[in-house]
């Protein structure tokens, strides 16, 4: 059987489909991940991870969280990752993730594919200190239909 030349088109972008020697379709990530790290050292304060870009959505692909020894023993701290209207906004426009963590614990949350609405900031807050969090992802061009 002969080879078939296949082209994949998305808007103005055209690429050739590739197959590995083992017969698997070769795919790659849409974009390389960016990372933002914050040491959330003040309870109930907004910490900004990403600011919006015009005509782009942010896609969260992973989160790493660590609750250090200063987190209270009485109960776990509640962490919220949310869309906001400014870098300092503690008002949750849309909740992306809410979870709890105890003292000296870590949590990898991967893989994710969370789409942040265009025009919104990616912020997080915790009701106890100190939480160190890394949010990974990339900006994707908004598709206008």
Z-matrix of the N, CA and C atoms (Angstrom, degrees):
N
C 1 1.438
C 2 1.529 1 107.96
N 3 1.298 2 117.54 1 136.35
C 4 1.463 3 122.57 2 -177.72
C 5 1.513 4 112.37 3 -82.25
N 6 1.322 5 115.64 4 164.62
C 7 1.456 6 122.26 5 179.10
C 8 1.523 7 110.30 6 -75.74
N 9 1.313 8 116.02 7 148.05
C 10 1.458 9 121.80 8 177.37
C 11 1.519 10 107.34 9 -113.87
N 12 1.326 11 116.75 10 126.47
C 13 1.462 12 122.59 11 178.39
C 14 1.528 13 107.78 12 -82.02
N 15 1.341 14 116.88 13 113.72
C 16 1.459 15 121.08 14 -178.03
C 17 1.515 16 109.10 15 -115.73
N 18 1.314 17 115.86 16 131.69
C 19 1.462 18 121.66 17 175.17
C 20 1.514 19 108.86 18 -117.98
N 21 1.307 20 115.34 19 139.66
C 22 1.458 21 120.94 20 179.55
C 23 1.520 22 107.24 21 -112.94
N 24 1.328 23 116.06 22 128.73
C 25 1.464 24 120.72 23 -176.94
C 26 1.524 25 109.92 24 -119.89
N 27 1.332 26 115.11 25 135.29
C 28 1.450 27 122.28 26 172.33
C 29 1.519 28 106.21 27 -138.22
N 30 1.312 29 116.68 28 102.24
C 31 1.458 30 120.29 29 -176.03
C 32 1.518 31 109.44 30 64.73
N 33 1.324 32 116.50 31 -125.97
C 34 1.461 33 121.49 32 179.36
C 35 1.523 34 112.48 33 -88.16
N 36 1.322 35 118.06 34 -5.83
C 37 1.460 36 121.73 35 -177.28
C 38 1.529 37 110.43 36 -89.60
N 39 1.329 38 116.01 37 122.41
C 40 1.462 39 121.26 38 177.23
C 41 1.515 40 108.02 39 -123.07
N 42 1.322 41 117.09 40 133.11
C 43 1.455 42 121.56 41 177.99
C 44 1.521 43 108.87 42 -139.63
N 45 1.312 44 116.14 43 161.82
C 46 1.459 45 121.33 44 177.14
C 47 1.523 46 109.00 45 -96.12
N 48 1.328 47 116.07 46 138.01
C 49 1.460 48 120.19 47 174.33
C 50 1.522 49 107.55 48 -73.98
N 51 1.333 50 116.10 49 142.03
C 52 1.457 51 121.03 50 -179.41
C 53 1.520 52 108.99 51 -124.34
N 54 1.315 53 115.12 52 146.71
C 55 1.452 54 121.72 53 177.95
C 56 1.524 55 107.72 54 -122.96
N 57 1.351 56 116.28 55 132.50
C 58 1.462 57 120.74 56 -179.88
C 59 1.531 58 109.49 57 -70.46
N 60 1.355 59 116.85 58 164.88
C 61 1.471 60 119.57 59 176.77
C 62 1.537 61 113.14 60 -58.68
N 63 1.346 62 116.28 61 -22.19
C 64 1.465 63 120.24 62 178.99
C 65 1.528 64 112.15 63 -87.56
N 66 1.341 65 117.33 64 -0.96
C 67 1.458 66 121.43 65 177.20
C 68 1.512 67 115.56 66 92.71
N 69 1.344 68 118.28 67 9.97
C 70 1.463 69 121.16 68 179.62
C 71 1.526 70 110.19 69 -91.28
N 72 1.329 71 116.32 70 142.69
C 73 1.453 72 120.88 71 175.61
C 74 1.522 73 108.59 72 -68.59
N 75 1.323 74 117.32 73 126.59
C 76 1.464 75 122.10 74 -178.65
C 77 1.527 76 108.69 75 -83.70
N 78 1.322 77 116.38 76 122.72
C 79 1.458 78 121.92 77 178.04
C 80 1.522 79 108.59 78 -127.78
N 81 1.306 80 116.21 79 160.47
C 82 1.464 81 120.01 80 176.93
C 83 1.514 82 109.14 81 -136.82
N 84 1.298 83 115.81 82 168.29
C 85 1.458 84 121.24 83 178.61
C 86 1.527 85 109.53 84 -64.69
N 87 1.330 86 115.44 85 152.75
C 88 1.454 87 120.42 86 177.48
C 89 1.524 88 109.82 87 -63.69
N 90 1.320 89 116.96 88 -40.21
C 91 1.461 90 122.78 89 -179.92
C 92 1.530 91 107.48 90 -157.46
N 93 1.318 92 115.90 91 163.82
C 94 1.462 93 119.75 92 175.77
C 95 1.522 94 109.28 93 -77.67
N 96 1.335 95 116.51 94 145.79
C 97 1.452 96 121.21 95 -179.77
C 98 1.518 97 111.70 96 -72.96
N 99 1.317 98 114.04 97 145.45
C 100 1.452 99 123.48 98 169.97
C 101 1.528 100 104.68 99 -104.34
N 102 1.325 101 118.47 100 154.13
C 103 1.461 102 120.85 101 176.63
C 104 1.522 103 110.41 102 -127.22
N 105 1.313 104 115.59 103 143.81
C 106 1.460 105 121.72 104 174.74
C 107 1.523 106 107.05 105 -133.12
N 108 1.334 107 115.88 106 131.28
C 109 1.467 108 121.95 107 -177.58
C 110 1.521 109 109.00 108 -120.14
N 111 1.325 110 115.98 109 135.30
C 112 1.458 111 121.26 110 174.59
C 113 1.516 112 109.43 111 -134.24
N 114 1.330 113 115.45 112 140.06
C 115 1.450 114 121.62 113 170.24
C 116 1.525 115 105.56 114 -97.89
N 117 1.305 116 115.86 115 102.84
C 118 1.457 117 121.72 116 -174.65
C 119 1.529 118 108.62 117 -82.10
N 120 1.351 119 115.38 118 85.52
C 121 1.459 120 122.34 119 -169.50
C 122 1.525 121 113.75 120 -94.03
N 123 1.340 122 117.75 121 -3.73
C 124 1.459 123 121.15 122 -179.60
C 125 1.525 124 108.24 123 -124.32
N 126 1.311 125 116.90 124 127.48
C 127 1.460 126 120.98 125 -178.63
C 128 1.528 127 111.28 126 -67.31
N 129 1.319 128 115.41 127 141.49
C 130 1.473 129 123.57 128 175.24
C 131 1.528 130 114.11 129 58.10
N 132 1.297 131 116.89 130 31.21
C 133 1.471 132 122.53 131 174.90
C 134 1.526 133 107.92 132 -113.08
N 135 1.327 134 116.57 133 143.85
C 136 1.463 135 120.60 134 178.57
C 137 1.526 136 109.91 135 -75.67
N 138 1.314 137 115.46 136 133.91
C 139 1.459 138 122.42 137 173.16
C 140 1.523 139 106.55 138 -120.47
N 141 1.333 140 115.76 139 121.99
C 142 1.459 141 120.39 140 -176.81
C 143 1.516 142 110.99 141 -88.34
N 144 1.326 143 115.97 142 136.60
C 145 1.454 144 122.19 143 177.01
C 146 1.524 145 111.57 144 -108.89
N 147 1.322 146 117.94 145 -42.07
C 148 1.468 147 121.43 146 179.84
C 149 1.517 148 109.77 147 -142.73
N 150 1.339 149 114.96 148 139.87
C 151 1.458 150 122.19 149 174.75
C 152 1.521 151 108.17 150 -102.59
N 153 1.326 152 117.06 151 150.60
C 154 1.468 153 119.24 152 -176.96
C 155 1.519 154 112.86 153 -69.02
N 156 1.326 155 114.81 154 154.27
C 157 1.462 156 123.25 155 171.78
C 158 1.518 157 106.87 156 -120.13
N 159 1.339 158 117.95 157 137.56
C 160 1.462 159 119.65 158 -179.31
C 161 1.538 160 111.62 159 -57.99
N 162 1.321 161 115.72 160 133.53
C 163 1.472 162 124.24 161 177.20
C 164 1.526 163 113.65 162 67.40
N 165 1.335 164 117.28 163 21.81
C 166 1.461 165 121.77 164 176.68
C 167 1.520 166 109.57 165 -131.41
N 168 1.321 167 115.66 166 147.55
C 169 1.455 168 122.58 167 168.50
C 170 1.521 169 106.68 168 -106.97
N 171 1.324 170 116.43 169 150.02
C 172 1.455 171 119.28 170 172.11
C 173 1.518 172 107.93 171 -96.08
N 174 1.340 173 116.63 172 137.45
C 175 1.465 174 122.42 173 178.34
C 176 1.522 175 107.71 174 -114.98
N 177 1.334 176 116.67 175 117.64
C 178 1.464 177 121.88 176 178.29
C 179 1.526 178 108.10 177 -84.04
N 180 1.334 179 115.60 178 122.60
C 181 1.467 180 120.33 179 -178.35
C 182 1.527 181 113.22 180 -107.03
N 183 1.320 182 117.44 181 -15.68
C 184 1.451 183 119.98 182 179.63
C 185 1.513 184 111.85 183 -171.33
N 186 1.326 185 115.16 184 156.20
C 187 1.462 186 121.99 185 179.16
C 188 1.524 187 107.69 186 -141.58
N 189 1.329 188 116.30 187 135.17
C 190 1.465 189 122.65 188 173.05
C 191 1.522 190 107.12 189 -120.66
N 192 1.328 191 116.68 190 131.35
C 193 1.463 192 120.73 191 -176.28
C 194 1.524 193 109.65 192 -132.30
N 195 1.337 194 116.11 193 141.11
C 196 1.457 195 121.88 194 175.93
C 197 1.524 196 108.76 195 -135.25
N 198 1.326 197 116.66 196 128.01
C 199 1.466 198 122.39 197 174.98
C 200 1.526 199 107.09 198 -102.13
N 201 1.334 200 117.43 199 116.73
C 202 1.465 201 118.97 200 -173.57
C 203 1.527 202 112.16 201 -83.92
N 204 1.331 203 115.82 202 -171.52
C 205 1.463 204 122.34 203 -174.19
C 206 1.525 205 113.58 204 -68.79
N 207 1.346 206 117.22 205 -14.20
C 208 1.459 207 119.90 206 -179.39
C 209 1.534 208 113.21 207 -83.85
N 210 1.325 209 117.65 208 -8.03
C 211 1.460 210 120.05 209 175.49
C 212 1.521 211 107.65 210 -67.11
N 213 1.324 212 116.48 211 135.57
C 214 1.464 213 121.48 212 -175.55
C 215 1.521 214 113.81 213 -59.14
N 216 1.327 215 116.26 214 150.58
C 217 1.463 216 122.45 215 180.00
C 218 1.530 217 112.99 216 -79.88
N 219 1.336 218 117.26 217 -24.11
C 220 1.467 219 121.16 218 -171.75
C 221 1.532 220 112.76 219 -61.10
N 222 1.303 221 117.85 220 -41.27
C 223 1.468 222 120.60 221 -179.36
C 224 1.527 223 108.62 222 -158.89
N 225 1.301 224 114.86 223 176.00
C 226 1.460 225 118.00 224 179.18
C 227 1.524 226 110.15 225 -78.76
N 228 1.319 227 114.63 226 155.41
C 229 1.454 228 120.26 227 175.10
C 230 1.525 229 108.55 228 -84.37
N 231 1.304 230 116.83 229 144.16
C 232 1.460 231 122.00 230 177.10
C 233 1.521 232 108.18 231 -98.98
N 234 1.326 233 115.60 232 127.61
C 235 1.455 234 122.68 233 -178.45
C 236 1.520 235 108.32 234 -114.21
N 237 1.326 236 116.16 235 133.66
C 238 1.457 237 121.52 236 177.24
C 239 1.521 238 109.11 237 -121.29
N 240 1.311 239 116.61 238 131.04
C 241 1.467 240 123.20 239 171.37
C 242 1.517 241 104.51 240 -113.19
N 243 1.337 242 116.24 241 127.96
C 244 1.456 243 118.91 242 -168.73
C 245 1.529 244 112.56 243 -151.65
N 246 1.332 245 114.48 244 163.37
C 247 1.455 246 121.60 245 171.26
C 248 1.519 247 107.64 246 -84.46
N 249 1.343 248 115.95 247 139.85
C 250 1.459 249 120.95 248 -179.35
C 251 1.525 250 109.53 249 -138.89
N 252 1.334 251 115.85 250 168.75
C 253 1.463 252 120.49 251 -178.56
C 254 1.522 253 113.39 252 -97.47
N 255 1.341 254 117.89 253 -4.71
C 256 1.471 255 121.86 254 174.89
C 257 1.528 256 108.71 255 -156.44
N 258 1.328 257 115.92 256 170.66
C 259 1.467 258 120.40 257 -178.87
C 260 1.526 259 112.54 258 -67.81
N 261 1.328 260 117.59 259 -23.71
C 262 1.461 261 121.46 260 -175.83
C 263 1.527 262 113.00 261 -106.88
N 264 1.316 263 117.20 262 3.97
C 265 1.459 264 122.15 263 -174.98
C 266 1.531 265 111.55 264 -74.05
N 267 1.334 266 116.75 265 119.79
C 268 1.466 267 120.81 266 175.92
C 269 1.524 268 111.62 267 -93.08
N 270 1.341 269 117.02 268 -4.97
C 271 1.460 270 121.44 269 177.50
C 272 1.535 271 108.10 270 -79.06
N 273 1.317 272 115.57 271 127.81
C 274 1.462 273 121.73 272 -177.33
C 275 1.527 274 109.04 273 -82.44
N 276 1.354 275 116.74 274 110.16
C 277 1.460 276 120.26 275 175.62
C 278 1.528 277 109.84 276 -74.02
N 279 1.321 278 115.92 277 -41.20
C 280 1.475 279 122.03 278 174.72
C 281 1.521 280 107.38 279 -154.23
N 282 1.327 281 116.71 280 125.59
C 283 1.468 282 121.37 281 178.82
C 284 1.517 283 109.52 282 -73.75
N 285 1.343 284 116.31 283 131.30
C 286 1.462 285 121.62 284 175.09
C 287 1.523 286 110.08 285 -97.63
N 288 1.319 287 117.47 286 -46.60
C 289 1.476 288 122.95 287 176.40
C 290 1.521 289 109.01 288 -151.23
N 291 1.319 290 116.14 289 142.46
C 292 1.460 291 122.67 290 171.96
C 293 1.522 292 107.22 291 -136.63
N 294 1.343 293 116.52 292 129.71
C 295 1.463 294 120.42 293 -178.04
C 296 1.524 295 109.30 294 -156.62
N 297 1.323 296 115.98 295 165.56
C 298 1.454 297 121.46 296 179.25
C 299 1.515 298 111.50 297 -112.99
N 300 1.332 299 115.47 298 153.59
C 301 1.469 300 121.71 299 177.55
C 302 1.517 301 109.59 300 -142.80
N 303 1.314 302 115.61 301 142.95
C 304 1.452 303 121.29 302 176.76
C 305 1.516 304 111.71 303 -94.20
N 306 1.314 305 115.40 304 170.69
C 307 1.469 306 123.88 305 179.59
C 308 1.533 307 110.83 306 -56.73
N 309 1.341 308 116.36 307 135.20
C 310 1.468 309 124.39 308 177.21
C 311 1.532 310 113.22 309 57.56
N 312 1.317 311 116.36 310 40.45
C 313 1.457 312 120.92 311 175.69
C 314 1.526 313 109.55 312 -118.33
N 315 1.315 314 115.05 313 156.74
C 316 1.463 315 119.73 314 175.07
C 317 1.517 316 108.57 315 -131.00
N 318 1.318 317 115.29 316 156.73
C 319 1.456 318 120.11 317 -176.23
C 320 1.522 319 110.00 318 -148.27
N 321 1.342 320 117.26 319 115.63
C 322 1.464 321 119.37 320 170.25
C 323 1.530 322 108.31 321 -92.12
N 324 1.320 323 117.02 322 130.99
C 325 1.459 324 121.70 323 177.48
C 326 1.526 325 106.80 324 -117.80
N 327 1.315 326 116.20 325 90.19
C 328 1.466 327 123.03 326 -178.23
C 329 1.525 328 108.88 327 -146.35
N 330 1.279 329 122.29 328 155.15
C 331 1.461 330 125.14 329 -13.62
C 332 1.526 331 110.36 330 -81.57
N 333 1.313 332 115.05 331 150.38
C 334 1.461 333 122.47 332 176.88
C 335 1.519 334 109.22 333 -123.57
N 336 1.288 335 115.68 334 163.91
C 337 1.468 336 122.24 335 174.89
C 338 1.523 337 106.95 336 -149.83
N 339 1.367 338 115.74 337 59.16
C 340 1.462 339 122.13 338 -175.52
C 341 1.518 340 110.67 339 -92.54
N 342 1.311 341 116.69 340 121.33
C 343 1.458 342 122.17 341 -179.70
C 344 1.521 343 109.96 342 -90.08
N 345 1.328 344 116.60 343 123.21
C 346 1.462 345 122.82 344 175.47
C 347 1.523 346 106.93 345 -91.30
N 348 1.309 347 117.03 346 134.11
C 349 1.462 348 120.71 347 -179.44
C 350 1.519 349 111.57 348 -61.58
N 351 1.316 350 115.73 349 144.23
C 352 1.469 351 121.40 350 179.60
C 353 1.528 352 109.68 351 -58.92
N 354 1.333 353 116.10 352 137.31
C 355 1.453 354 121.50 353 176.56
C 356 1.520 355 115.41 354 89.58
N 357 1.339 356 117.49 355 0.27
C 358 1.457 357 119.91 356 -178.61
C 359 1.525 358 111.85 357 -108.81
N 360 1.323 359 114.92 358 150.71
C 361 1.453 360 123.29 359 176.36
C 362 1.522 361 108.51 360 -86.62
N 363 1.340 362 116.89 361 148.82
C 364 1.462 363 121.65 362 173.40
C 365 1.526 364 106.31 363 -99.50
N 366 1.324 365 115.88 364 109.21
C 367 1.457 366 122.75 365 -179.38
C 368 1.520 367 109.75 366 -119.86
N 369 1.322 368 115.25 367 163.52
C 370 1.460 369 121.14 368 174.30
C 371 1.516 370 108.47 369 -145.46
N 372 1.326 371 114.71 370 154.74
C 373 1.464 372 120.94 371 175.37
C 374 1.521 373 108.17 372 -148.94
N 375 1.327 374 115.17 373 157.14
C 376 1.459 375 121.70 374 178.61
C 377 1.519 376 107.96 375 -135.05
N 378 1.329 377 116.36 376 151.00
C 379 1.465 378 118.67 377 -179.01
C 380 1.527 379 112.48 378 -89.78
N 381 1.332 380 117.32 379 9.93
C 382 1.457 381 122.91 380 176.96
C 383 1.530 382 106.70 381 -150.12
N 384 1.308 383 117.69 382 161.15
C 385 1.460 384 121.34 383 178.91
C 386 1.525 385 107.41 384 -115.98
N 387 1.230 386 124.78 385 154.32
C 388 1.461 387 131.33 386 1.03
C 389 1.524 388 107.99 387 -113.87
N 390 1.324 389 114.79 388 129.28
C 391 1.449 390 123.16 389 176.77
C 392 1.522 391 107.21 390 -113.52
N 393 1.317 392 116.85 391 129.82
C 394 1.467 393 121.02 392 174.63
C 395 1.521 394 106.23 393 -108.09
N 396 1.338 395 116.18 394 123.47
C 397 1.459 396 119.57 395 -174.95
C 398 1.519 397 110.82 396 -133.32
N 399 1.321 398 114.73 397 139.37
C 400 1.456 399 123.27 398 173.96
C 401 1.520 400 107.06 399 -116.86
N 402 1.330 401 116.22 400 129.03
C 403 1.463 402 121.40 401 174.42
C 404 1.517 403 106.97 402 -115.39
N 405 1.340 404 116.17 403 128.89
C 406 1.458 405 122.56 404 -178.71
C 407 1.519 406 109.71 405 -113.82
N 408 1.322 407 116.07 406 148.51
C 409 1.460 408 119.73 407 176.88
C 410 1.512 409 111.32 408 170.14
N 411 1.317 410 115.19 409 -166.67
C 412 1.461 411 120.77 410 -178.04
C 413 1.523 412 110.11 411 -148.72
N 414 1.336 413 115.49 412 160.54
C 415 1.451 414 121.70 413 176.63
C 416 1.530 415 108.44 414 -91.88
N 417 1.330 416 116.40 415 130.00
C 418 1.459 417 122.58 416 179.45
C 419 1.514 418 109.02 417 -116.61
N 420 1.316 419 116.36 418 136.28
C 421 1.461 420 122.13 419 179.57
C 422 1.519 421 109.61 420 -61.13
N 423 1.341 422 115.83 421 130.83
C 424 1.453 423 121.24 422 178.20
C 425 1.520 424 109.09 423 -68.94
N 426 1.302 425 116.82 424 131.81
C 427 1.449 426 121.18 425 177.37
C 428 1.505 427 109.43 426 -87.43
N 429 1.323 428 116.14 427 122.42
C 430 1.454 429 121.42 428 178.10
C 431 1.517 430 107.96 429 -99.87
N 432 1.332 431 116.14 430 121.57
C 433 1.465 432 120.34 431 -177.86
C 434 1.494 433 110.53 432 -100.86
